[in-house]
Structure formats: C-alpha cells, structure tokens
C-alpha cells in the first residue's frame, strides 16, 4: 500500500503561482510512476504531469512551459510548481502513484487539494 497526502492548494489570481506537495509513505519503493491529475467540475479527471521510472517526465499540453514536476526522493515528496496560472487551471488536484506488477497496475490516490484561480 502507498499513502499520499497533498498540500499547497488555495486561491490565487490569474498569473500567479502555487506549489503543490505530495508526501508519499508506505511501499514507496514499489512506485513506478508518480504525478498529478486534476478534475474540474463537470469534467473528467485528466493527467497534468507525471514522473515515470524515476526520471522521465510527461506533461499535459495545456500546462507545458508553465508547470514543473519534481521529486525529492530522499523525502518521498513530489512537487508541482504551477506558474502563470489561468482560470481554466481551477480544479481539484490529486496526487497519483502507480505500481506496476506484471500485467496489473495498482493505482493510489491522495485526497485532493483545491486550486482556484480567479480572473
């Protein structure tokens, strides 16, 4: 089992910045991919940014150049630095960790943190 706890959400004006943190505990050595998803009201949950196999990163097109994902392996914390925020970035942001076990994927989620960007 992996436990994930997010922090750092809040209210910010358009153009501002926020940094989200996700503290992982439990079987952190089994994590193959870790990152952030978001879900806006009435929309499906979408991938924002992810670190795969410890080094490779991927971003949603809508956040490229504005958001940066990073990981402090020693502390088991994943960060999402969000700059130049837009109202359309408003959503609940969820930390996610995937454990690959053969043909199965075990997926873990945090409780979510609200990010609201005002225009």
C-alpha positions as CSV (number, residue, x, y, z in Angstrom):
1,X,0.0,0.0,0.0
2,X,1.0,3.6,-0.7
3,X,-0.4,6.6,1.1
4,X,-0.4,10.0,-0.5
5,X,-1.1,13.3,1.2
6,X,-1.3,16.6,-0.8
7,X,-0.9,20.1,0.4
8,X,-0.4,23.6,-1.1
9,X,-3.7,24.3,-2.8
10,X,-5.5,27.6,-2.4
11,X,-6.9,30.7,-4.1
12,X,-4.7,32.7,-6.4
13,X,-5.1,35.4,-9.0
14,X,-4.6,34.7,-12.7
15,X,-0.9,35.0,-13.5
16,X,0.1,33.9,-10.0
17,X,1.9,30.8,-8.8
18,X,1.3,27.9,-6.4
19,X,3.3,24.9,-5.4
20,X,1.6,21.6,-4.6
21,X,3.3,19.0,-2.5
22,X,2.6,15.3,-2.2
23,X,4.1,13.3,0.6
24,X,4.2,9.5,-0.1
25,X,4.5,6.8,2.6
26,X,4.3,3.1,2.8
27,X,5.6,0.9,-0.1
28,X,7.3,3.9,-1.8
29,X,10.0,1.7,-3.3
30,X,7.3,0.0,-5.4
31,X,6.2,3.2,-7.1
32,X,6.9,3.2,-10.9
33,X,5.1,6.4,-11.8
34,X,4.0,9.3,-9.6
35,X,2.4,12.6,-10.6
36,X,-0.6,14.8,-10.6
37,X,-4.1,14.7,-12.1
38,X,-6.8,17.3,-11.9
39,X,-10.6,17.3,-12.1
40,X,-12.7,20.4,-12.8
41,X,-16.4,20.5,-12.1
42,X,-18.3,18.6,-14.8
43,X,-15.1,17.3,-16.4
44,X,-13.2,14.1,-16.4
45,X,-10.1,13.7,-14.4
46,X,-7.0,14.4,-16.5
47,X,-3.3,13.9,-16.3
48,X,-1.4,17.1,-15.5
49,X,2.2,15.9,-15.0
50,X,4.0,12.6,-14.2
51,X,7.4,11.2,-13.4
52,X,7.9,7.7,-14.8
53,X,10.5,5.3,-13.7
54,X,12.2,7.9,-11.6
55,X,13.3,10.3,-14.3
56,X,11.1,10.6,-17.4
57,X,8.5,13.4,-17.2
58,X,5.4,14.0,-19.2
59,X,3.0,17.0,-19.2
60,X,-0.4,17.8,-20.5
61,X,-0.1,20.1,-23.5
62,X,-2.2,22.7,-21.6
63,X,0.4,23.1,-18.8
64,X,3.7,22.7,-20.8
65,X,6.0,25.6,-20.1
66,X,4.0,26.7,-17.0
67,X,4.1,23.7,-14.7
68,X,7.1,21.8,-13.5
69,X,7.0,18.4,-11.7
70,X,9.9,17.4,-9.4
71,X,10.6,14.8,-6.9
72,X,12.7,14.7,-3.7
73,X,13.4,11.0,-3.5
74,X,15.1,11.2,-0.1
75,X,11.9,12.8,1.4
76,X,9.5,10.9,-0.8
77,X,7.8,14.2,-1.8
78,X,6.6,15.1,-5.3
79,X,6.1,18.8,-6.1
80,X,4.1,20.5,-8.8
81,X,5.3,24.1,-9.3
82,X,2.5,26.0,-11.1
83,X,3.3,29.3,-12.7
84,X,1.3,31.7,-14.9
85,X,-1.9,30.2,-13.6
86,X,-5.1,30.6,-15.6
87,X,-8.7,30.4,-14.5
88,X,-9.0,27.2,-16.5
89,X,-6.5,25.6,-14.2
90,X,-9.1,25.7,-11.5
91,X,-9.7,22.1,-10.3
92,X,-9.2,19.6,-7.6
93,X,-5.6,18.3,-7.9
94,X,-4.9,14.7,-7.0
95,X,-1.6,13.1,-6.4
96,X,-1.3,9.7,-8.0
97,X,1.1,6.8,-7.7
98,X,1.1,3.7,-9.9
99,X,2.7,0.4,-9.0
100,X,3.2,-1.9,-11.9
101,X,3.0,-5.6,-11.1
102,X,3.3,-7.8,-14.2
103,X,0.1,-7.2,-16.1
104,X,-1.6,-5.4,-13.2
105,X,-1.5,-1.7,-12.2
106,X,-2.1,-0.7,-8.6
107,X,-3.2,2.9,-8.5
108,X,-3.2,5.0,-5.4
109,X,-4.7,8.5,-4.9
110,X,-4.4,11.3,-2.4
111,X,-7.5,13.1,-1.1
112,X,-7.1,16.0,-3.4
113,X,-6.4,19.7,-2.9
114,X,-8.5,22.5,-4.4
115,X,-6.8,25.1,-6.6
116,X,-8.9,28.1,-7.6
117,X,-7.6,30.7,-10.0
118,X,-9.6,34.0,-10.1
119,X,-9.6,36.2,-13.2
